[in-house]
Amino acid sequence: MKKFLLTICLCLGLSAAASAQQKLELTLDEAINIALSDNPTVQVANLEIERYDYVRKQALATLYPQVDASAQYSLALRRQEMAEGLSFGGKNTFNVAGTISLPLFVPSVYRQLKLTRTQMEVAVESARATRIDMIAAVRSAYYNILLAEQSLTVLEEAATTTDRVVKNTEELYKNGLAAEYDYITARVQRSNLDPQILQVKNGVEIAKLQLKMYLSIPEDVEVEVVGSLDGFKDVALLGADYEMDIENNTTIKNLDLQLELLDHQEKLIQTTRMPTVAAFAQVSYIGQERSDLSGILGAMGGGATTAVKQSKFWWQVPISLGAQINIPIFAGFKKTNQLREVRNQMAQLNIQREYAEQGIRLQIEQAINTLLTARETMLSNELTVQQAEKAYNISLTRYNAGAGTILELNSSQLSLTQAQLSYSQSIYDYLSAYANYQ
């Protein structure tokens, strides 16, 4: 029996340890760092940068020497004849060849390398845009959790306070000092809080699931966020600097890089009109089976020939060196129309950039106005909470002293709860507006 109890205790201890390991406390900075390293969207963006590095190396490889080797064997089923009865060429032929070529002047490749470098910059900027969006999403999810948890705290405190009022009213009712109506009203007020508490609890779970999705954390891991909306509010108020600066805006930088790509593309087309120069060298090792010419030579000499010992194959090693120049002359106006197409795209992109800049300035202006409005609303709601707390304390004192009514108390408590919830929402709106501005 003792062994059985020890086994159960051990299992419970291991289970508790496992549960403790499944709980993860996160600050906002830690959540952002995890998202920037583990989120699939960010990982894909980083892999895209790596892909363009391979593209650059492919373009660079065209400037390296190119070495090729080939081997060939042929069997002559019927050899060609120079005259009737006189054929030439061996029946079996082996040919092994090696070729090396080296580009000396290839302008298009040099321009392609610059274009590829800009493509990598585009990938880097796209990755930066992805990280900016991910940071904003993580901040929003993190603030959502804090808002839901703070709202839950407000409702639970209201429920605790209402429980005390219900208990106090019940005692007064039993002692004949309060009407049944007051007791029923207090219980109704308490019952109305339960659906709200349940709804907010569900909201907390959904907000945590969203954050875990951004952080690629398994659903069975419990996440606890560190901090409060008030703490983040104070930091945001201290660091607030509302400026109209679009130099680092990722949309503008992306459009500038696209213009740079088109400029490289235009020059790349122009380089195709230039000559290209390459050097080459070729070495072959050819073996051909010798033909038996003794009969022919004997007939031509009119007598017997002296036998000469020879190898069965005749081997040759031809070597050649050279240079090749390729000069484009006429391509049917293809390159001219390609240039016109690229310049047309550049004109379109310049118009788009100007329009985008105007739109972004308007968005920043709206973001600043929204931020300032949210800040003033938040500060106003903070004063409202203080006044609502004071009004509730007065009504509670009056009710306990018998000078106030339950309706007055319920109304003041409802006003306090709504003021606290509105204040939490206004902090969230301010933090969201500040993150959007950033």
C-alpha positions in Angstrom: 0.0 0.0 0.0 2.8 2.4 0.8 4.5 1.7 -2.5 1.2 2.4 -4.3 0.9 5.7 -2.5 4.5 6.6 -3.2 3.9 5.8 -6.9 0.8 8.1 -7.0 2.7 10.9 -5.3 5.6 10.6 -7.7 3.2 10.6 -10.7 1.4 13.7 -9.3 4.8 15.4 -8.7 5.9 14.7 -12.3 2.6 15.9 -13.6 2.9 19.1 -11.7 6.4 19.6 -12.9 5.3 19.0 -16.5 2.4 21.5 -16.0 4.9 24.0 -14.7 7.1 23.6 -17.7 4.2 24.2 -20.0 3.7 27.7 -18.6 5.5 30.6 -20.3 5.8 34.1 -19.1 6.5 36.7 -21.8 7.4 40.4 -21.8 6.5 42.4 -24.9 10.1 42.5 -26.0 10.5 38.8 -25.6 7.3 38.1 -27.6 8.5 40.4 -30.4 11.9 38.6 -30.5 10.3 35.2 -30.6 8.0 36.3 -33.5 10.9 37.7 -35.4 12.8 34.5 -35.2 10.1 31.7 -35.3 7.2 33.1 -37.3 6.9 31.4 -40.7 6.2 34.7 -42.5 9.5 36.2 -41.2 11.4 33.0 -42.0 10.1 33.0 -45.6 11.2 36.6 -45.9 14.7 35.7 -44.6 14.9 32.8 -47.0 14.1 35.1 -49.9 17.2 37.1 -49.1 19.2 34.0 -49.1 17.7 33.0 -52.5 18.8 36.2 -54.1 22.3 35.6 -52.8 22.3 32.4 -54.8 21.0 34.3 -57.8 23.9 36.7 -57.5 26.4 33.9 -57.4 24.8 32.4 -60.5 25.4 35.6 -62.4 28.9 35.8 -61.1 29.6 32.3 -62.2 29.3 33.3 -65.9 32.6 35.3 -65.5 34.5 32.1 -64.4 36.3 29.9 -66.9 34.0 27.2 -68.3 35.5 23.8 -68.7 33.9 21.0 -70.7 34.9 17.5 -71.6 33.5 15.0 -74.2 34.2 11.5 -75.3 33.1 9.7 -78.5 33.5 6.3 -79.9 32.4 5.3 -83.5 32.3 2.0 -85.3 32.4 2.3 -89.1 30.0 -0.3 -90.5 30.9 0.7 -94.0 33.8 3.1 -94.7 33.9 5.7 -97.3 35.8 4.9 -100.5 38.2 7.3 -102.3 38.0 5.0 -105.4 36.7 1.6 -106.2 38.3 -0.8 -103.8 40.2 2.0 -101.9 38.6 3.1 -98.6 40.0 5.3 -95.9 39.4 5.8 -92.2 39.6 3.3 -89.4 36.8 1.0 -88.5 37.1 2.0 -84.8 37.6 5.6 -83.8 38.0 7.1 -80.3 37.8 10.9 -79.6 38.4 12.5 -76.3 38.2 16.4 -76.2 38.5 19.1 -73.6 37.5 22.7 -74.0 38.0 25.8 -71.8 36.5 29.2 -72.4 37.0 32.4 -70.5 34.9 35.5 -70.9 37.1 38.6 -71.3 34.6 41.4 -71.9 30.9 40.8 -71.2 29.1 44.1 -70.3 25.7 42.5 -69.8 27.1 40.3 -67.0 28.5 43.3 -65.1 25.2 45.1 -65.3 23.4 41.9 -64.3 25.5 41.7 -61.1 24.4 45.2 -60.2 20.8 44.4 -60.9 21.0 41.3 -58.7 22.5 43.3 -55.9 19.6 45.7 -56.1 17.2 42.7 -56.1 18.8 41.6 -52.9 18.2 45.0 -51.4 14.5 44.7 -52.4 14.3 41.4 -50.6 16.0 42.9 -47.6 13.5 45.8 -47.6 10.6 43.4 -48.0 11.9 41.4 -45.1 12.0 44.7 -43.1 8.4 45.4 -44.1 7.4 41.9 -42.9 9.1 42.5 -39.6 7.5 45.9 -39.1 4.0 44.3 -39.8 4.8 41.4 -37.5 5.9 43.7 -34.6 2.7 45.7 -35.0 0.6 42.5 -35.0 2.4 41.2 -31.9 2.0 44.5 -30.1 -1.7 44.5 -30.9 -2.2 40.9 -29.8 -0.2 41.6 -26.6 -2.3 44.7 -25.8 -5.5 42.7 -26.6 -4.5 40.3 -23.8 -3.8 43.0 -21.4 -7.1 44.8 -22.2 -9.1 41.6 -21.8 -7.3 40.7 -18.5 -7.7 44.2 -17.1 -11.4 44.2 -18.1 -11.8 40.8 -16.4 -10.2 42.3 -13.3 -12.6 45.2 -13.3 -15.6 42.9 -13.7 -14.4 40.5 -11.1 -13.8 43.4 -8.6 -17.3 44.6 -9.4 -18.7 41.1 -8.8 -16.8 40.9 -5.4 -18.2 44.3 -4.4 -21.7 43.4 -5.5 -21.4 40.2 -3.5 -20.7 42.2 -0.4 -23.7 44.5 -1.2 -25.9 41.5 -1.8 -24.8 39.9 1.5 -25.3 43.2 3.4 -28.7 43.8 1.9 -29.7 40.2 2.7 -28.8 40.8 6.4 -30.7 44.1 6.4 -33.7 42.4 4.7 -33.7 39.5 7.2 -33.6 42.1 10.1 -36.4 44.1 8.5 -34.2 47.1 7.8 -34.4 46.8 4.0 -37.2 46.0 1.5 -37.3 42.8 -0.5 -37.1 44.9 -3.6 -33.7 46.1 -2.6 -32.5 42.5 -2.0 -33.9 41.3 -5.3 -32.4 44.3 -7.2 -28.9 43.6 -5.7 -29.1 39.9 -6.7 -30.1 40.9 -10.3 -27.2 43.4 -10.4 -24.9 40.5 -9.4 -26.4 38.1 -11.9 -25.9 40.5 -14.8 -22.2 40.5 -14.3 -21.8 36.7 -14.9 -22.3 36.7 -18.7 -20.0 39.7 -19.0 -17.3 37.9 -17.0 -17.7 34.7 -19.1 -17.5 36.7 -22.3 -14.3 38.5 -21.3 -12.7 35.2 -20.2 -13.3 33.8 -23.6 -11.8 36.9 -25.0 -8.7 36.4 -23.0 -8.3 32.9 -24.4 -8.8 34.0 -28.0 -6.3 36.8 -27.6 -3.8 34.4 -26.2 -4.4 31.9 -29.1 -3.7 34.8 -31.5 -0.5 35.7 -29.8 0.7 32.1 -29.8 -0.1 31.8 -33.5 2.2 34.8 -34.2 4.9 33.3 -32.0 4.5 29.8 -33.3 3.9 28.5 -29.8 1.9 25.2 -29.4 -1.6 25.7 -28.2 -1.1 23.4 -25.1 1.6 25.9 -23.7 0.1 28.3 -21.3 1.2 31.9 -22.0 1.2 34.7 -19.4 2.0 38.2 -20.4 3.9 40.5 -18.2 3.0 44.2 -17.6 -0.1 46.3 -17.6 -1.8 48.8 -19.9 -1.0 51.6 -17.5 2.7 50.7 -17.6 2.8 50.8 -21.3 0.8 54.0 -21.4 3.4 55.8 -19.3 6.2 54.6 -21.5 4.4 55.6 -24.6 3.6 59.1 -23.2 7.3 59.6 -22.3 8.6 58.5 -25.7 5.9 60.2 -27.9 7.4 62.2 -30.7 4.9 63.0 -33.4 6.9 63.8 -36.5 6.2 63.8 -40.2 9.1 61.7 -41.5 8.7 59.3 -44.4 12.4 58.7 -45.2 12.3 55.3 -43.6 8.8 54.3 -44.8 9.1 50.9 -46.3 6.6 51.6 -49.1 8.6 54.6 -50.3 11.9 52.7 -50.0 10.4 49.8 -52.0 9.3 52.1 -54.8 12.7 53.7 -54.9 14.3 50.3 -55.2 11.9 49.3 -58.0 12.9 52.5 -59.8 16.6 51.5 -59.4 15.8 48.0 -60.7 14.3 49.5 -63.8 17.3 51.8 -64.3 19.6 48.7 -64.2 17.2 46.9 -66.6 17.4 49.8 -69.0 21.2 49.8 -68.9 21.2 46.0 -69.2 19.3 46.2 -72.5 21.8 48.8 -73.7 24.7 46.5 -72.9 23.3 43.9 -75.3 24.3 46.2 -78.1 27.9 46.0 -77.1 30.4 43.5 -78.4 31.5 40.5 -76.2 35.0 39.0 -76.3 35.9 35.5 -75.1 39.1 33.4 -75.2 39.0 29.6 -75.7 41.3 26.6 -75.9 40.7 23.1 -77.1 42.6 19.9 -76.8 41.6 16.6 -78.5 43.0 13.1 -78.2 41.9 11.1 -81.3 42.6 7.4 -81.9 41.8 5.8 -85.2 42.3 2.2 -86.1 44.8 1.9 -88.9 43.8 0.4 -92.3 45.8 -2.4 -93.9 47.5 -0.7 -96.9 50.1 -3.4 -97.6 48.2 -4.8 -100.5 47.7 -1.5 -102.1 51.3 -0.3 -101.6 52.5 -3.7 -103.0 50.4 -3.3 -106.1 51.6 0.3 -106.5 55.3 -0.8 -106.0 55.0 -3.9 -108.2 56.6 -6.1 -105.6 56.7 -7.3 -102.0 56.9 -4.7 -99.3 58.9 -4.8 -96.1 56.7 -5.3 -93.1 56.8 -2.4 -90.6 55.7 -3.0 -87.1 53.0 -0.4 -86.2 50.5 0.1 -83.4 47.0 -0.9 -84.1 45.7 2.7 -83.6 46.9 6.0 -85.0 46.8 8.6 -82.2 46.7 12.4 -82.7 46.7 15.3 -80.2 45.5 18.5 -82.0 45.6 21.7 -79.8 44.0 25.0 -80.7 43.9 28.5 -79.0 41.8 31.4 -80.1 39.6 34.4 -79.3 36.1 35.1 -80.3 34.3 38.5 -80.7 30.5 38.8 -81.1 29.2 42.1 -82.4 25.4 42.7 -82.4 24.4 44.6 -85.6 20.7 44.5 -86.1 17.9 42.8 -84.2 14.8 44.1 -85.9 14.3 47.1 -83.4 13.7 44.6 -80.6 16.1 46.3 -78.2 14.7 49.8 -79.0 11.2 48.7 -78.1 12.5 47.0 -75.0 14.0 50.3 -73.9 10.8 52.1 -74.6 8.9 49.6 -72.5 11.2 50.0 -69.5 11.1 53.8 -69.7 7.3 53.6 -69.9 7.4 51.5 -66.7 9.7 54.0 -65.0 7.3 56.9 -65.9 4.4 54.9 -64.3 6.4 54.1 -61.2 7.4 57.8 -60.8 3.7 58.7 -60.9 2.9 55.9 -58.4 5.6 57.0 -56.1 4.4 60.6 -56.0 0.9 59.5 -55.4 2.0 57.0 -52.7 4.0 59.8 -50.9 0.9 61.9 -50.8 -1.1 59.0 -49.4 1.5 58.2 -46.8 1.7 61.8 -45.6 -2.1 61.8 -45.3 -2.0 58.5 -43.4 0.7 59.8 -41.0 -1.4 63.0 -40.5 -4.4 60.8 -39.7 -2.4 58.6 -37.4 -1.1 61.6 -35.5 -4.6 63.1 -35.2 -6.0 59.7 -34.0 -3.1 59.4 -31.6 -3.7 62.9 -30.1 -7.5 62.2 -29.9 -6.9 58.9 -28.2 -4.5 60.5 -25.7 -7.0 63.2 -24.7 -9.8 60.6 -24.4 -7.6 58.5 -22.2 -6.7 61.4 -19.9 -10.3 62.4 -19.7 -11.4 58.9 -18.9 -8.8 58.7 -16.1 -10.5 61.7 -14.5 -13.9 60.1 -15.0 -12.7 57.0 -13.2 -11.6 59.0 -10.2 -14.9 60.9 -10.1 -16.9 57.6 -10.5 -14.9 56.0 -7.6 -15.7 59.0 -5.4 -19.4 58.9 -6.3 -19.6 55.2 -5.6 -17.9 55.6 -2.2 -20.4 58.3 -1.3 -23.4 56.3 -2.4 -22.1 53.2 -0.6 -21.7 55.2 2.6 -25.2 56.7 2.2 -26.7 53.3 1.6 -25.0 51.7 4.6 -26.2 54.6 6.7 -29.7 54.2 5.4 -29.8 57.5 3.7 -29.4 56.2 0.2 -31.3 53.7 -2.0 -30.2 50.5 -3.7 -30.9 52.1 -7.1 -28.6 54.9 -6.3 -25.9 52.4 -5.2 -26.4 50.2 -8.3 -26.3 53.2 -10.6 -23.1 54.5 -9.1 -21.5 51.0 -9.2 -22.5 50.6 -12.9 -21.1 54.0 -13.7 -17.8 53.1 -12.0 -17.6 49.8 -13.8 -18.3 51.4 -17.2 -15.8 54.2 -16.5 -13.1 51.7 -15.6 -13.8 49.6 -18.7 -13.9 52.7 -20.9 -10.6 53.8 -19.4 -9.0 50.5 -20.2 -10.3 50.6 -23.7 -9.0 54.2 -24.2 -5.5 53.1 -23.1 -5.7 50.2 -25.6 -6.8 52.7 -28.3 -4.0 55.0 -27.5 -1.4 52.2 -27.5 -2.8 50.8 -30.8 -2.7 54.3 -32.4 0.9 54.8 -31.3 1.9 51.4 -32.7 0.1 52.2 -35.9 1.9 55.6 -36.1 5.3 53.8 -35.5 
